[in-house]
Amino acid sequence: MAAVPRLAAAVSNAGALGMVTLTWSADAGAVVRETAALTARPFGGNLVLTDDHHRRLDQALEAGLRIVSFMWGIPAATSSLCTMLVALSCSRSAVPGRRGGQSPPAWT
């Protein structure tokens, strides 16, 4: 994942999905606005939910972010987003309430 808006925008402009990290950004909204100023293409943001990052998520959403990937949890209010969940392993990928909380089959 791109840590800086310039790289995320370049990835998006090349036709892939650029991602910015929002977990350690003081102002996640500023990161989203800066990235949006550099590309008209879709891009996403990533949050590692080790602490309460609802403020950062709110900032990013208010700035127009619509694609979010989460690691270590999913906030409750994500129904209007394109949401991705990063699983560290198949044994940790079960999400209660989603698909019956079943882990996906192992990939070969």
mmCIF file of the C-alpha atoms, coordinates in Angstrom:
data_MODEL
# 
_entry.id   MODEL 
# 
loop_
_atom_site.group_PDB 
_atom_site.id 
_atom_site.type_symbol 
_atom_site.label_atom_id 
_atom_site.label_alt_id 
_atom_site.label_comp_id 
_atom_site.label_asym_id 
_atom_site.label_entity_id 
_atom_site.label_seq_id 
_atom_site.pdbx_PDB_ins_code 
_atom_site.Cartn_x 
_atom_site.Cartn_y 
_atom_site.Cartn_z 
_atom_site.occupancy 
_atom_site.B_iso_or_equiv 
_atom_site.pdbx_formal_charge 
_atom_site.auth_seq_id 
_atom_site.auth_comp_id 
_atom_site.auth_asym_id 
_atom_site.auth_atom_id 
_atom_site.pdbx_PDB_model_num 
ATOM 1   C CA . MET A 1 1   ? 0.000   0.000   0.000   1.00 0.00 ? 1   MET A CA 1 
ATOM 2   C CA . ALA A 1 2   ? 1.132   3.464   -0.806  1.00 0.00 ? 2   ALA A CA 1 
ATOM 3   C CA . ALA A 1 3   ? 1.911   5.581   2.212   1.00 0.00 ? 3   ALA A CA 1 
ATOM 4   C CA . VAL A 1 4   ? 1.872   8.844   0.275   1.00 0.00 ? 4   VAL A CA 1 
ATOM 5   C CA . PRO A 1 5   ? -0.861  10.405  -1.867  1.00 0.00 ? 5   PRO A CA 1 
ATOM 6   C CA . ARG A 1 6   ? 1.462   10.972  -4.847  1.00 0.00 ? 6   ARG A CA 1 
ATOM 7   C CA . LEU A 1 7   ? 2.261   7.267   -5.160  1.00 0.00 ? 7   LEU A CA 1 
ATOM 8   C CA . ALA A 1 8   ? -1.358  6.179   -4.631  1.00 0.00 ? 8   ALA A CA 1 
ATOM 9   C CA . ALA A 1 9   ? -2.498  8.628   -7.326  1.00 0.00 ? 9   ALA A CA 1 
ATOM 10  C CA . ALA A 1 10  ? 0.167   7.368   -9.753  1.00 0.00 ? 10  ALA A CA 1 
ATOM 11  C CA . VAL A 1 11  ? -0.986  3.775   -9.191  1.00 0.00 ? 11  VAL A CA 1 
ATOM 12  C CA . SER A 1 12  ? -4.617  4.772   -9.773  1.00 0.00 ? 12  SER A CA 1 
ATOM 13  C CA . ASN A 1 13  ? -3.703  6.810   -12.858 1.00 0.00 ? 13  ASN A CA 1 
ATOM 14  C CA . ALA A 1 14  ? -1.916  3.726   -14.246 1.00 0.00 ? 14  ALA A CA 1 
ATOM 15  C CA . GLY A 1 15  ? -5.161  1.750   -13.984 1.00 0.00 ? 15  GLY A CA 1 
ATOM 16  C CA . ALA A 1 16  ? -4.742  -0.125  -10.693 1.00 0.00 ? 16  ALA A CA 1 
ATOM 17  C CA . LEU A 1 17  ? -6.230  0.671   -7.284  1.00 0.00 ? 17  LEU A CA 1 
ATOM 18  C CA . GLY A 1 18  ? -3.947  3.042   -5.399  1.00 0.00 ? 18  GLY A CA 1 
ATOM 19  C CA . MET A 1 19  ? -4.179  2.887   -1.609  1.00 0.00 ? 19  MET A CA 1 
ATOM 20  C CA . VAL A 1 20  ? -3.157  5.379   1.071   1.00 0.00 ? 20  VAL A CA 1 
ATOM 21  C CA . THR A 1 21  ? -2.540  4.445   4.657   1.00 0.00 ? 21  THR A CA 1 
ATOM 22  C CA . LEU A 1 22  ? -4.705  6.382   7.088   1.00 0.00 ? 22  LEU A CA 1 
ATOM 23  C CA . THR A 1 23  ? -3.881  4.655   10.372  1.00 0.00 ? 23  THR A CA 1 
ATOM 24  C CA . TRP A 1 24  ? -1.083  6.987   11.406  1.00 0.00 ? 24  TRP A CA 1 
ATOM 25  C CA . SER A 1 25  ? -2.228  10.138  9.604   1.00 0.00 ? 25  SER A CA 1 
ATOM 26  C CA . ALA A 1 26  ? -2.996  13.041  11.910  1.00 0.00 ? 26  ALA A CA 1 
ATOM 27  C CA . ASP A 1 27  ? -5.628  14.289  9.428   1.00 0.00 ? 27  ASP A CA 1 
ATOM 28  C CA . ALA A 1 28  ? -6.944  11.440  7.285   1.00 0.00 ? 28  ALA A CA 1 
ATOM 29  C CA . GLY A 1 29  ? -9.230  13.848  5.449   1.00 0.00 ? 29  GLY A CA 1 
ATOM 30  C CA . ALA A 1 30  ? -6.245  15.887  4.264   1.00 0.00 ? 30  ALA A CA 1 
ATOM 31  C CA . VAL A 1 31  ? -4.601  12.723  2.895   1.00 0.00 ? 31  VAL A CA 1 
ATOM 32  C CA . VAL A 1 32  ? -7.785  11.844  0.981   1.00 0.00 ? 32  VAL A CA 1 
ATOM 33  C CA . ARG A 1 33  ? -8.196  15.383  -0.389  1.00 0.00 ? 33  ARG A CA 1 
ATOM 34  C CA . GLU A 1 34  ? -4.547  15.523  -1.474  1.00 0.00 ? 34  GLU A CA 1 
ATOM 35  C CA . THR A 1 35  ? -4.859  12.182  -3.273  1.00 0.00 ? 35  THR A CA 1 
ATOM 36  C CA . ALA A 1 36  ? -8.137  13.201  -4.935  1.00 0.00 ? 36  ALA A CA 1 
ATOM 37  C CA . ALA A 1 37  ? -6.469  16.371  -6.231  1.00 0.00 ? 37  ALA A CA 1 
ATOM 38  C CA . LEU A 1 38  ? -3.885  14.189  -8.014  1.00 0.00 ? 38  LEU A CA 1 
ATOM 39  C CA . THR A 1 39  ? -6.234  11.671  -9.671  1.00 0.00 ? 39  THR A CA 1 
ATOM 40  C CA . ALA A 1 40  ? -9.763  11.425  -11.004 1.00 0.00 ? 40  ALA A CA 1 
ATOM 41  C CA . ARG A 1 41  ? -9.536  7.626   -10.751 1.00 0.00 ? 41  ARG A CA 1 
ATOM 42  C CA . PRO A 1 42  ? -10.742 5.526   -7.786  1.00 0.00 ? 42  PRO A CA 1 
ATOM 43  C CA . PHE A 1 43  ? -8.383  5.013   -4.855  1.00 0.00 ? 43  PHE A CA 1 
ATOM 44  C CA . GLY A 1 44  ? -8.773  3.599   -1.382  1.00 0.00 ? 44  GLY A CA 1 
ATOM 45  C CA . GLY A 1 45  ? -7.533  4.004   2.150   1.00 0.00 ? 45  GLY A CA 1 
ATOM 46  C CA . ASN A 1 46  ? -6.411  1.478   4.734   1.00 0.00 ? 46  ASN A CA 1 
ATOM 47  C CA . LEU A 1 47  ? -6.980  1.495   8.487   1.00 0.00 ? 47  LEU A CA 1 
ATOM 48  C CA . VAL A 1 48  ? -5.399  -0.912  10.957  1.00 0.00 ? 48  VAL A CA 1 
ATOM 49  C CA . LEU A 1 49  ? -7.906  -1.068  13.805  1.00 0.00 ? 49  LEU A CA 1 
ATOM 50  C CA . THR A 1 50  ? -5.566  -1.520  16.743  1.00 0.00 ? 50  THR A CA 1 
ATOM 51  C CA . ASP A 1 51  ? -7.035  1.508   18.518  1.00 0.00 ? 51  ASP A CA 1 
ATOM 52  C CA . ASP A 1 52  ? -10.148 3.617   18.137  1.00 0.00 ? 52  ASP A CA 1 
ATOM 53  C CA . HIS A 1 53  ? -9.718  5.002   14.630  1.00 0.00 ? 53  HIS A CA 1 
ATOM 54  C CA . HIS A 1 54  ? -13.311 6.163   14.161  1.00 0.00 ? 54  HIS A CA 1 
ATOM 55  C CA . ARG A 1 55  ? -12.186 9.799   14.024  1.00 0.00 ? 55  ARG A CA 1 
ATOM 56  C CA . ARG A 1 56  ? -9.777  9.035   11.177  1.00 0.00 ? 56  ARG A CA 1 
ATOM 57  C CA . LEU A 1 57  ? -12.428 7.009   9.349   1.00 0.00 ? 57  LEU A CA 1 
ATOM 58  C CA . ASP A 1 58  ? -14.939 9.855   9.748   1.00 0.00 ? 58  ASP A CA 1 
ATOM 59  C CA . GLN A 1 59  ? -12.390 12.371  8.433   1.00 0.00 ? 59  GLN A CA 1 
ATOM 60  C CA . ALA A 1 60  ? -11.661 10.200  5.385   1.00 0.00 ? 60  ALA A CA 1 
ATOM 61  C CA . LEU A 1 61  ? -15.344 9.617   4.605   1.00 0.00 ? 61  LEU A CA 1 
ATOM 62  C CA . GLU A 1 62  ? -16.171 13.314  4.957   1.00 0.00 ? 62  GLU A CA 1 
ATOM 63  C CA . ALA A 1 63  ? -13.356 14.032  2.462   1.00 0.00 ? 63  ALA A CA 1 
ATOM 64  C CA . GLY A 1 64  ? -14.965 11.670  -0.062  1.00 0.00 ? 64  GLY A CA 1 
ATOM 65  C CA . LEU A 1 65  ? -13.217 8.316   0.421   1.00 0.00 ? 65  LEU A CA 1 
ATOM 66  C CA . ARG A 1 66  ? -15.460 5.418   -0.672  1.00 0.00 ? 66  ARG A CA 1 
ATOM 67  C CA . ILE A 1 67  ? -13.094 2.419   -0.770  1.00 0.00 ? 67  ILE A CA 1 
ATOM 68  C CA . VAL A 1 68  ? -11.656 1.293   2.563   1.00 0.00 ? 68  VAL A CA 1 
ATOM 69  C CA . SER A 1 69  ? -9.698  -1.763  3.629   1.00 0.00 ? 69  SER A CA 1 
ATOM 70  C CA . PHE A 1 70  ? -9.542  -2.718  7.285   1.00 0.00 ? 70  PHE A CA 1 
ATOM 71  C CA . MET A 1 71  ? -7.110  -4.883  9.187   1.00 0.00 ? 71  MET A CA 1 
ATOM 72  C CA . TRP A 1 72  ? -8.051  -6.412  12.552  1.00 0.00 ? 72  TRP A CA 1 
ATOM 73  C CA . GLY A 1 73  ? -11.736 -5.521  12.535  1.00 0.00 ? 73  GLY A CA 1 
ATOM 74  C CA . ILE A 1 74  ? -14.593 -3.814  10.738  1.00 0.00 ? 74  ILE A CA 1 
ATOM 75  C CA . PRO A 1 75  ? -16.379 -0.777  12.165  1.00 0.00 ? 75  PRO A CA 1 
ATOM 76  C CA . ALA A 1 76  ? -20.169 -1.107  12.317  1.00 0.00 ? 76  ALA A CA 1 
ATOM 77  C CA . ALA A 1 77  ? -21.030 1.829   10.035  1.00 0.00 ? 77  ALA A CA 1 
ATOM 78  C CA . THR A 1 78  ? -19.528 0.703   6.724   1.00 0.00 ? 78  THR A CA 1 
ATOM 79  C CA . SER A 1 79  ? -22.614 -0.229  4.688   1.00 0.00 ? 79  SER A CA 1 
ATOM 80  C CA . SER A 1 80  ? -22.202 2.613   2.154   1.00 0.00 ? 80  SER A CA 1 
ATOM 81  C CA . LEU A 1 81  ? -18.579 1.741   1.413   1.00 0.00 ? 81  LEU A CA 1 
ATOM 82  C CA . CYS A 1 82  ? -16.698 -0.677  -0.743  1.00 0.00 ? 82  CYS A CA 1 
ATOM 83  C CA . THR A 1 83  ? -15.105 -2.524  2.176   1.00 0.00 ? 83  THR A CA 1 
ATOM 84  C CA . MET A 1 84  ? -12.176 -4.941  2.127   1.00 0.00 ? 84  MET A CA 1 
ATOM 85  C CA . LEU A 1 85  ? -10.893 -6.928  5.070   1.00 0.00 ? 85  LEU A CA 1 
ATOM 86  C CA . VAL A 1 86  ? -7.243  -7.949  5.206   1.00 0.00 ? 86  VAL A CA 1 
ATOM 87  C CA . ALA A 1 87  ? -6.788  -11.386 6.796   1.00 0.00 ? 87  ALA A CA 1 
ATOM 88  C CA . LEU A 1 88  ? -3.388  -12.303 8.160   1.00 0.00 ? 88  LEU A CA 1 
ATOM 89  C CA . SER A 1 89  ? -4.157  -16.012 7.854   1.00 0.00 ? 89  SER A CA 1 
ATOM 90  C CA . CYS A 1 90  ? -7.104  -18.291 7.084   1.00 0.00 ? 90  CYS A CA 1 
ATOM 91  C CA . SER A 1 91  ? -7.471  -19.085 10.776  1.00 0.00 ? 91  SER A CA 1 
ATOM 92  C CA . ARG A 1 92  ? -7.966  -15.379 11.505  1.00 0.00 ? 92  ARG A CA 1 
ATOM 93  C CA . SER A 1 93  ? -10.196 -14.615 8.546   1.00 0.00 ? 93  SER A CA 1 
ATOM 94  C CA . ALA A 1 94  ? -13.535 -15.665 10.052  1.00 0.00 ? 94  ALA A CA 1 
ATOM 95  C CA . VAL A 1 95  ? -15.742 -12.651 10.631  1.00 0.00 ? 95  VAL A CA 1 
ATOM 96  C CA . PRO A 1 96  ? -18.655 -13.286 13.007  1.00 0.00 ? 96  PRO A CA 1 
ATOM 97  C CA . GLY A 1 97  ? -21.942 -12.487 11.331  1.00 0.00 ? 97  GLY A CA 1 
ATOM 98  C CA . ARG A 1 98  ? -20.486 -12.697 7.830   1.00 0.00 ? 98  ARG A CA 1 
ATOM 99  C CA . ARG A 1 99  ? -21.039 -15.899 5.873   1.00 0.00 ? 99  ARG A CA 1 
ATOM 100 C CA . GLY A 1 100 ? -21.822 -17.634 9.139   1.00 0.00 ? 100 GLY A CA 1 
ATOM 101 C CA . GLY A 1 101 ? -18.404 -16.757 10.550  1.00 0.00 ? 101 GLY A CA 1 
ATOM 102 C CA . GLN A 1 102 ? -16.798 -19.456 8.435   1.00 0.00 ? 102 GLN A CA 1 
ATOM 103 C CA . SER A 1 103 ? -13.175 -19.259 7.376   1.00 0.00 ? 103 SER A CA 1 
ATOM 104 C CA . PRO A 1 104 ? -12.632 -19.408 3.614   1.00 0.00 ? 104 PRO A CA 1 
ATOM 105 C CA . PRO A 1 105 ? -11.090 -22.554 2.162   1.00 0.00 ? 105 PRO A CA 1 
ATOM 106 C CA . ALA A 1 106 ? -7.311  -22.620 2.046   1.00 0.00 ? 106 ALA A CA 1 
ATOM 107 C CA . TRP A 1 107 ? -5.863  -21.351 -1.193  1.00 0.00 ? 107 TRP A CA 1 
ATOM 108 C CA . THR A 1 108 ? -3.360  -23.477 -3.071  1.00 0.00 ? 108 THR A CA 1 
# 
